[in-house]
Amino acid sequence: MPAARSASPLVRIDYPHIARHEMLAFLPRDCQRVLDVGCNTGAFGEAVKTARPGAEVWGVEPDAGAAERAGQYLDRVLQGCFDAALPLPEAHFHAVVFNDVLEHMPDPWAALNHAAPLLAPGGVVLASLPNLLHLDTIWPLLHDRDFRYERCGVRDRTHLRFFTRTSALRMFDECGYEVLSVQGINEQWYTPSIKRRLAFRLFGRQLEETKYVQFAFVARPAPQRLAS
């Protein structure tokens, strides 16, 4: 397991105030205390509080301007890196959320390890991770021999880590979590291309993983980790 290092993004891009409503469905039904790591301007936490009246939502955000705006929507926002220096309560949160955040961190393993003690009994980590095998990334690699960074998306130029479904599952396992569910989200593969439609008709099972821009993971500390 890699040693703990700073878990903050190195470069800031002003991402839009997007609620990520598709991630709400993965929160446990009885989840009332949420920590949103890398909360940006607080849109997801605002959506949680709207969908679940009475929910307590904290945020962690390294960018001062975004953290200040998030403070308008969340119960408490801590500005800084997600590490032991922040005064976060242990055994408190029903969910620690990383919405497209772990890939921006130099050491996402350290972030997952830091999240575990913050979870209340039965609590979960919820993470959305960009899918390196999304068709719009692997096709230029195979066809054009090119990997072009972009302002946002799977090839966001601020990403420090890249994951497939398999490698993300391995990361959770290495950090002592058991993954309760994995689901592809934001399906995006269809174009009018006859070749692409034919490929999915003939090899749909093999290409299924390439349809999704991200995968959503729900995980909890494994029994052996809790016992240690």
N, C-alpha and C positions, 0 to 999 in steps of 0.2 A: 504494500500500500504506500503510495507516495507520501512524503512528509508534507505537513501542512505549510502552505504558503499563502500569500495574500490572495484573496478571492474577489478582487475588484476588477471591473473592466479597465483597460488601459486607455481607450479612446472613447470619447463621448460623441454620439450622434443623437440629435433631437428626434426621438421617435414620437409618433402621433399618440394622442390620448385615445387608445383603443381598449375596449373593455374585455376582449377575449371571452365573450359569452360562451363559446364552445367549451371552455374549460370548467364552467360552473357545474356541469353535469357530473364531473368526476369528484367533486367534494362529497365526503360522507354526509348522509342525511342529517346526522346529529351534530354536524360540525358547526360550532358557534364561535370559536376563537382561531383566527387565521393570521399567519405571518406571511406576507407577500415580499419575498426577497427580490430586489431589483424592481421595485414597484413602479418605477418611472413616475408619472404624474398622478398615479392613484386610480386609474380607470377600472382596473380589475377589482380592487377593493371596494370601490364605489358600487360596482355591480353586485358584489357579494352582499353588501349592506342593504341594497335595494331588494334583492331576492330573498334575503333572510333577515327580516327586521329583528333588531336586538343583537345581531352578530357583532363581535369585537374584532376589528381588523387592524393589525399593525403593519407597518411597512419599513423596509430597509432600502435606502437608495443612496449611492455614492455621489450623485450629482446634486449640488446644493439647490440649484434652481428648480429641478424636477421635484426634489424632496419638499421644498417649500410649497409647491402647488399641491402635491399629494396630501399635505397636511390639512387642506380644505375638505378632504373627503374621508380620511382615515382617522381612527381613534388616536393613533400615535405613530409618528414617523421618525426613525432614527437615520440621520444623515451620516454615512460612512461606509466602510467596507464591512462585509458580512464575515466577521471573525470574533474572536473571544473578547476583543476590546469593547464591543457594544454591550450595553446593559440589558440583555434579553433574559427573561425569566425561564428557568428550566422547568420541564414537565408541565408546560402551560398550554401549548397550542394543539388544537385538534388537527391542524394541517399547516405544514410549511410548504409554500408554493414557489416554484421556479418556472415562471412562464417565459420560455426562450431566454434564459439567463445563464444556465450552467456553461453553455458554449462560449460565453464571453469571458469566462474566468480562467486565469492561469492554472488553477488547480480545482476543478470541480469535485474531485474526490474529497478534498479538504472541506468543501462546502457541505457535502452530504454528511460527512462525519460530524461537522459542527451542528448540523440540523437535528441529529438524532436525540441528543439530550434535551432539546427544547420541546419535544413532543410529549403531550399528555399521554397517559396509558391508552393504547388503542389508536393513537394518532398516526397520521400518514404524511408522507412526502408526495406531493403532486408536482410533476414536471412535464413541461412540453419541450421537446428537443427537435430541432430541424433534422430532416432526413437526408443524409448525404446521397442516398440512392434514389432520390426523387428524379423522375425522368428528365426534367429540364436541367438537371445537373449532370447526370451520367451520359446523356446523349451528346452534349458538346465534348465531353471527355473522349468518348469513343469515336465520334464522327469527325470532330475538328481538332482533337488532341489539345483541347484548350480548357482552362479553368479561369473564368473571368469573374473577379470580385465585383460585387454590386453594392448599392447603398443599403439594401435590406434584403431579406429573404434568406434562403439556405446559404448563399454565397456572400452574405454580409461581410464587408471588409473588416469589421471589428471582431469577427469570430476568431477565437484562439484555438478552439477545439472543434472537431467534426465527428459526428456519430452516425452510425447505422442503428437499426433496431437491435441487432446482435451485440454490437459493441457497447451500447447503452445498458443493455441487460447485464453485460459483464461488469460494467462500472458499478451498478447497484450491488451486484453480488460481492465485488471486492470490498465494498464499504459496509458489508454486513446487513444488507436489506434483503427482504423477500418481496418480489414484485407481484402485486395482487392482480393487476390488469395492465394490458398494453393495447392501445387502440390507435390506428391511423386516423389523423384528422386533417381537415382542409384538403380533401381529395381534389387533385388538379392534374389531369393528364390528357383530357380529350382535346383534340384539334381536328379540323377537317381532313387531315392527312389520311389518305387511304392506307398507306403503309403502316401508320401507327394503329389504326383501327384493326387492320388485319393481324398485326403482331399481338394485340391484346386478345383477339378472337382465338388465335392459335396457341398462345403461350400465356393465357390469363393467369394461371396459377403461379407460374414462375415470375411474372411481372407484377404481381399484386402489390408488392412492397414499394414499387416505384411510383405508385399513384399518389402517395401522400406527401404533402409538404412537411408535415411534422408527425411525430408520434407522441401520444400522451401516456405517461407512466404514473401508476399509483403504487406506492411501495411503503412498507413498514419495516422497522427494525426486526431482523430475524430473531427467533427465540434465543439462539446462542449468543447473539449480541446483547440482548437484554439480561442474560444470565452472567455476562462477564463483568 
